Amino acid sequence: MAVLPHSHEDYDPINTRSKIPGARIITARTCGATQMELWEQYMPPGGVIPLHYHDCEESLTFLSGEVEVILGEERHQVGADTTVFVPEGVLHEVRNVGEAPVRLIAVFARAAPAILYPDS
């Protein structure tokens, strides 16, 4: 099944599966994807994606801004045009440490991935 291209602006940035404001699901089962999911996320300065993990692999591509990524026991400073691979089950957190908004694309290796928080 071929799906015509669609603008990200066609999607409301309300994602009820995420605790992150400004996260919108762009590619999912609603457009015919059965094996993966793609999200677009915005983070204001000081914004945080809290510590969590997934039941599948995830790839985070940072398009703008500067963040600190906690990946397991490691901390990394990451800027624009950088991709971070997150293995299945690894706790991770993203914090905007710059003065500009962060824009990122998250790709999950599963449709409708579980978002699991260690505190709940």
C-alpha positions as CSV (number, residue, x, y, z in Angstrom):
1,M,0.0,0.0,0.0
2,A,1.5,3.3,-1.0
3,V,0.8,6.4,1.1
4,L,1.1,9.9,-0.3
5,P,3.6,12.2,1.4
6,H,2.2,14.3,4.2
7,S,3.4,17.4,6.0
8,H,4.3,17.2,9.6
9,E,2.1,20.2,10.1
10,D,-0.9,18.0,9.4
11,Y,-0.3,16.3,12.8
12,D,-1.4,17.7,16.1
13,P,1.6,17.8,18.5
14,I,-0.4,15.9,21.1
15,N,0.8,12.4,21.7
16,T,-1.2,10.7,24.5
17,R,1.3,7.8,24.7
18,S,4.2,10.2,25.7
19,K,4.7,12.4,28.7
20,I,6.5,14.9,26.4
21,P,4.7,18.0,25.2
22,G,5.4,18.8,21.6
23,A,5.8,15.1,20.5
24,R,3.8,14.1,17.5
25,I,3.6,10.7,15.8
26,I,4.3,11.2,12.1
27,T,4.5,7.6,10.7
28,A,2.5,4.8,12.4
29,R,-0.3,2.3,11.8
30,T,-2.6,5.2,10.9
31,C,-0.7,5.6,7.6
32,G,-0.1,1.9,6.9
33,A,3.2,1.3,8.8
34,T,3.2,-2.1,10.5
35,Q,6.8,-2.6,11.6
36,M,8.0,0.9,12.8
37,E,7.0,4.3,14.1
38,L,8.5,7.8,13.6
39,W,8.0,10.7,16.0
40,E,8.9,14.4,15.7
41,Q,9.7,16.1,19.0
42,Y,10.4,19.7,20.1
43,M,12.0,20.6,23.4
44,P,12.3,24.2,24.7
45,P,15.5,25.3,26.5
46,G,15.6,23.4,29.8
47,G,13.1,20.8,28.5
48,V,13.5,17.1,29.5
49,I,12.4,13.8,28.2
50,P,12.4,11.9,31.5
51,L,14.3,8.6,32.2
52,H,12.5,5.8,30.4
53,Y,13.0,2.7,28.2
54,H,11.3,0.9,25.3
55,D,10.4,-2.7,24.3
56,C,12.4,-2.1,21.0
57,E,15.3,-0.3,19.6
58,E,15.2,3.4,19.0
59,S,17.2,5.9,16.9
60,L,17.2,9.6,18.0
61,T,18.4,12.1,15.3
62,F,18.9,15.6,16.6
63,L,18.2,18.2,14.0
64,S,18.8,21.4,16.1
65,G,19.9,22.5,19.5
66,E,22.2,20.9,22.1
67,V,21.3,18.2,24.5
68,E,22.7,15.9,27.2
69,V,21.7,12.3,26.6
70,I,21.9,9.8,29.4
71,L,22.2,6.3,28.0
72,G,22.4,3.6,30.6
73,E,25.3,4.8,32.8
74,E,26.9,7.1,30.2
75,R,26.3,10.8,29.6
76,H,26.9,12.4,26.2
77,Q,26.7,16.0,25.0
78,V,25.1,16.0,21.5
79,G,24.5,18.7,19.0
80,A,22.6,19.0,15.7
81,D,23.1,16.5,12.9
82,T,23.9,13.7,15.4
83,T,22.2,10.4,15.8
84,V,22.1,8.3,19.0
85,F,21.2,4.6,18.9
86,V,19.3,3.3,22.0
87,P,19.2,-0.5,22.4
88,E,16.0,-2.2,23.6
89,G,15.5,-2.0,27.3
90,V,18.2,0.7,28.0
91,L,17.2,3.5,30.3
92,H,17.7,6.9,28.6
93,E,16.9,10.6,29.2
94,V,17.3,13.7,27.0
95,R,17.8,17.2,28.4
96,N,18.0,20.4,26.4
97,V,21.1,22.1,27.8
98,G,21.4,24.8,25.2
99,E,19.7,28.2,24.8
100,A,17.8,27.2,21.6
101,P,14.9,24.8,21.1
102,V,15.8,21.2,20.2
103,R,14.1,19.4,17.3
104,L,14.6,15.7,17.0
105,I,13.3,12.7,15.1
106,A,12.8,9.4,17.0
107,V,12.4,6.2,15.0
108,F,11.2,3.0,16.8
109,A,11.8,-0.5,15.4
110,R,8.2,-1.4,16.4
111,A,4.8,0.0,15.7
112,A,3.2,1.3,18.9
113,P,6.3,0.9,21.1
114,A,5.9,0.7,24.9
115,I,7.2,3.7,26.8
116,L,8.2,2.4,30.3
117,Y,9.1,4.7,33.2
118,P,11.1,3.3,36.1
119,D,9.1,5.4,38.6
120,S,5.7,4.1,37.6
